[in-house]
């Protein structure tokens, strides 16, 4: 009985505060546009497609499922020289609980990357998007549907929901510094992103004003060769949104089977820590232009009473397209 009360108590506060929190990913290094618009176009290649699916807390009554997808490309403009203009679009969808409380975002993203020197690049990015929040009542039950002995779904709920969905706009911005020594395989990124600059309204009640807090994301990652065939890939993400805090850090170790251009192959494994919440393990395969990764969270927070330590799996896929362009028309992109 005590365990049931404890679980219910935790669930109450999680559901109560869900409207004030954004989605999050363990493989944060694989969803760059979600954390910082300035990372639009900062990659090796001409076009990049990203997909990520996360299923969290499937063992409790309010599981979360989250999808992220994005497409971006570099826009060649001759007069920019070695500077880069990137543009893209991303889609996020999150759903939780019996009410199917969800949020869907469609966002346009752009960034300009200026080459400061042969090794250093500075990017500024901007995103503008539209989003919808909604819930459904088909699978919900209410006190008025209990006749004193059992539940009777034919009884009226006596509940009135005047607004089950609403649409809002949002504005995001970011800055990023990129460093690279291409011949040595060394690279690093560090930046800051700010989401929901306009603090859009979030209430389902017409006479109540609830604003979505701004979310600040500080992101850093690096690729450091430690032997001719092994790279260390540490990364860090710090997020702040109202009372919500997230700090996640760790590293992947990548083993290269081949570094030959056009025939790149490698695998990686890694370990991560989300402070006060979870331990996670990652693994993946890089083959030519495709990268596929998987991770799994082990819950270590007080919520493990409900989850038995099970956090959730996450799967990602990244596909990059590199075109062969005429050097007489455009200079090759210096990034990576």
C-alpha positions in Angstrom: 0.0 0.0 0.0 2.8 2.4 0.9 4.5 1.7 -2.4 1.3 2.4 -4.3 0.9 5.8 -2.5 4.5 6.7 -3.2 4.3 5.9 -6.9 1.1 7.9 -7.2 2.7 10.8 -5.4 5.6 10.9 -7.8 3.4 10.5 -10.9 1.2 13.4 -9.7 4.1 15.8 -9.7 5.5 14.5 -13.0 2.2 15.0 -14.8 1.5 18.3 -13.0 4.7 19.8 -14.4 4.9 18.2 -17.8 3.4 21.3 -19.5 6.4 23.4 -18.4 9.1 21.0 -19.7 10.4 20.3 -23.2 11.3 16.9 -24.5 14.8 15.5 -24.0 17.1 13.0 -25.5 19.9 10.8 -24.3 21.6 10.9 -27.7 21.7 14.7 -27.6 24.7 14.8 -29.9 22.6 13.2 -32.6 19.8 15.9 -32.5 21.9 19.0 -33.0 19.2 21.3 -34.5 16.9 20.7 -31.5 19.4 22.1 -29.1 21.0 24.9 -31.1 19.9 26.5 -34.4 23.5 27.6 -35.0 24.4 24.0 -35.8 22.4 24.1 -39.0 24.9 23.3 -41.8 27.8 22.5 -39.4 28.7 19.0 -40.6 30.6 17.2 -43.2 28.6 16.9 -46.4 25.9 18.9 -48.3 22.6 17.5 -46.9 21.8 15.7 -43.7 18.7 13.8 -42.5 18.2 12.9 -38.9 15.6 10.7 -37.2 15.4 9.8 -33.5 12.8 7.8 -31.5 12.7 7.6 -27.7 10.3 5.4 -25.6 10.5 6.3 -21.9 9.0 4.7 -18.8 6.9 2.0 -20.6 6.5 0.2 -17.3 4.5 2.9 -15.6 0.9 4.2 -16.4 2.1 7.3 -18.2 4.8 6.2 -20.8 6.3 8.9 -23.0 7.1 8.4 -26.7 9.1 11.0 -28.6 10.1 11.5 -32.2 12.5 13.9 -33.8 13.2 14.3 -37.5 15.1 16.9 -39.4 16.5 17.7 -42.9 19.1 20.4 -43.6 21.4 21.4 -46.3 24.2 23.8 -47.1 23.2 26.6 -49.5 26.1 27.4 -51.9 26.4 31.1 -52.5 29.6 32.1 -54.5 30.1 35.5 -52.9 30.2 34.0 -49.4 33.6 32.4 -50.2 34.5 30.0 -47.4 31.6 31.0 -45.3 28.5 28.8 -45.1 24.8 29.4 -45.1 22.6 26.5 -43.9 18.9 25.9 -44.0 16.6 23.1 -42.7 13.3 22.0 -41.2 12.7 19.9 -38.1 9.7 18.0 -36.7 9.2 17.0 -33.0 6.3 15.0 -31.6 5.8 14.0 -28.0 2.9 12.0 -26.4 2.3 10.8 -22.9 -0.4 9.2 -20.7 -4.0 7.9 -21.2 -5.0 11.4 -22.2 -2.5 11.3 -25.1 -1.2 14.7 -24.1 1.0 15.7 -27.0 3.0 18.5 -28.5 3.9 18.7 -32.2 6.4 21.3 -33.6 7.3 22.1 -37.1 10.2 24.5 -37.2 12.3 26.2 -39.9 16.0 26.6 -39.1 18.8 28.6 -40.6 22.4 29.5 -39.7 25.3 31.5 -41.1 28.8 30.2 -40.4 31.7 32.6 -40.7 35.3 31.4 -41.1 37.5 33.2 -38.5 40.7 31.3 -39.5 41.8 28.0 -41.0 40.8 26.3 -37.7 38.0 28.4 -36.2 34.4 29.0 -37.3 31.6 31.0 -35.6 27.9 30.3 -36.4 24.7 32.2 -35.6 21.3 30.5 -36.0 17.6 31.3 -35.9 14.5 29.2 -35.9 10.9 30.1 -36.3 8.1 27.5 -35.9 4.6 26.6 -35.1 3.4 24.0 -32.6 0.2 22.4 -31.3 -0.6 21.0 -27.9 -3.6 18.7 -27.5 -5.2 16.0 -25.4 -8.0 13.4 -25.8 -10.6 12.2 -23.3 -11.7 9.0 -24.9 -9.7 6.7 -22.6 -10.1 8.8 -19.4 -12.3 7.8 -16.5 -14.0 10.1 -14.0 -15.5 9.8 -10.5 -19.1 10.4 -11.9 -18.8 7.2 -13.9 -18.6 5.0 -10.8 -22.2 4.0 -9.8 -21.2 3.1 -6.2 -20.1 -0.4 -6.9 -18.4 -0.6 -10.3 -17.3 1.6 -13.1 -20.0 2.3 -15.8 -18.6 3.9 -18.9 -22.2 4.7 -20.1 -22.6 7.2 -17.3 -22.0 10.9 -18.1 -18.7 12.4 -16.9 -20.2 15.8 -16.2 -16.9 17.3 -17.3 -16.8 20.1 -19.8 -13.7 20.6 -21.9 -14.0 23.8 -24.0 -10.5 23.6 -25.3 -8.6 20.4 -26.1 -6.0 21.8 -28.3 -4.3 25.1 -29.1 -1.6 26.4 -31.6 1.2 28.7 -30.8 4.3 30.1 -32.5 7.9 30.0 -31.2 11.2 31.6 -31.8 14.7 30.1 -31.1 18.2 31.4 -31.5 21.8 30.2 -30.9 25.6 30.7 -31.3 28.2 28.0 -31.9 32.0 27.9 -32.1 33.6 25.2 -34.2 37.3 24.1 -34.2 39.0 21.6 -36.5 42.3 20.2 -37.4 41.2 18.1 -40.4 44.5 16.4 -41.1 44.7 15.1 -37.5 41.0 14.3 -37.2 40.5 16.7 -34.3 37.3 18.7 -34.0 35.3 20.5 -31.3 32.0 22.4 -31.0 30.7 24.5 -28.1 27.6 26.7 -28.2 24.5 28.0 -26.5 20.9 27.8 -27.7 17.8 29.6 -26.4 14.4 28.2 -27.2 10.9 29.8 -26.7 12.3 33.3 -26.7 8.7 34.6 -27.0 7.5 32.5 -24.1 4.3 31.3 -25.8 1.1 30.7 -23.9 0.4 27.1 -22.8 -2.9 27.0 -21.0 -5.9 24.9 -22.0 -8.1 27.3 -20.1 -9.2 30.5 -21.9 -9.2 32.7 -18.7 -5.7 31.5 -17.5 -2.3 32.7 -18.7 0.5 30.1 -18.5 3.7 30.8 -20.4 6.2 28.2 -21.6 9.5 29.1 -19.9 12.6 29.7 -22.1 14.9 26.8 -22.4 18.7 27.4 -22.4 20.9 24.7 -23.8 24.7 24.7 -23.4 26.3 22.1 -25.7 29.8 20.9 -26.2 31.4 17.9 -28.0 34.8 16.9 -29.4 36.5 14.2 -31.5 40.0 13.4 -30.3 42.1 10.6 -31.8 43.9 8.6 -29.1 45.4 6.0 -31.5 45.4 5.8 -35.3 42.2 3.7 -35.1 40.4 4.8 -31.9 38.8 8.2 -31.2 37.5 9.6 -28.0 34.2 11.5 -28.4 33.2 13.3 -25.2 30.1 15.5 -25.1 28.2 17.6 -22.5 24.7 19.1 -22.4 23.4 21.5 -19.7 19.8 22.6 -19.9 17.7 25.0 -17.8 14.0 25.6 -18.2 12.2 27.2 -15.3 12.6 24.9 -12.4 13.7 22.0 -14.7 17.4 21.1 -14.7 19.3 18.6 -16.9 23.0 17.9 -16.9 24.2 15.0 -19.0 27.8 14.1 -19.9 29.9 11.2 -21.0 31.8 9.9 -24.0 31.8 7.5 -26.9 34.8 5.4 -27.9 34.9 4.9 -31.7 36.9 2.2 -33.4 37.7 2.7 -37.1 37.8 -0.3 -39.4 38.5 2.0 -42.3 39.2 5.7 -42.7 39.6 5.6 -46.5 37.6 8.2 -48.2 34.4 6.7 -49.7 34.8 3.5 -47.6 34.6 4.8 -44.0 33.5 2.2 -41.5 33.5 2.2 -37.7 31.7 1.3 -34.5 31.3 3.0 -31.1 30.3 2.3 -27.6 29.8 4.8 -24.8 28.5 5.6 -21.3 26.6 8.7 -20.0 25.3 10.1 -16.8 22.2 12.3 -16.4 22.8 13.9 -13.0 20.4 12.6 -10.4 18.3 10.8 -13.0 19.9 8.0 -15.0 22.9 6.1 -16.3 22.9 5.4 -20.0 24.8 3.2 -22.4 25.2 3.8 -26.1 26.4 1.9 -29.2 26.4 2.6 -32.9 27.7 1.8 -36.3 29.0 4.3 -38.9 29.1 3.0 -42.5 29.8 5.3 -45.4 27.2 8.1 -45.1 24.9 6.3 -42.6 25.2 6.4 -38.8 22.8 4.3 -36.6 22.9 4.5 -32.9 21.0 3.0 -29.9 21.1 3.9 -26.2 19.3 2.7 -23.1 18.7 4.5 -19.8 18.8 2.9 -16.4 16.8 5.0 -13.9 18.6 5.9 -10.7 16.3 8.7 -9.4 13.6 8.2 -6.7 11.2 7.3 -9.6 13.0 4.0 -9.9 10.4 2.7 -7.3 7.9 2.9 -10.1 10.1 1.9 -13.0 12.2 -0.8 -11.4 15.2 1.1 -12.8 14.0 0.9 -16.4 14.3 4.2 -18.2 13.9 3.6 -21.9 15.5 2.8 -25.3 16.4 5.4 -27.9 17.2 4.8 -31.5 18.8 7.3 -33.9 19.8 7.4 -37.6 21.7 10.0 -39.6 22.2 10.0 -43.3 24.5 12.5 -45.0 24.7 13.2 -48.7 27.8 14.7 -50.3 27.7 16.0 -53.8 30.6 16.4 -56.2 30.6 20.0 -57.2 32.7 21.9 -59.8 35.5 23.8 -58.1 35.2 26.4 -60.9 31.7 27.3 -59.6 32.0 26.8 -55.8 34.8 26.5 -53.4 34.7 23.3 -51.4 33.2 23.8 -47.9 36.0 24.1 -45.4 34.0 22.7 -42.5 35.3 19.2 -41.7 
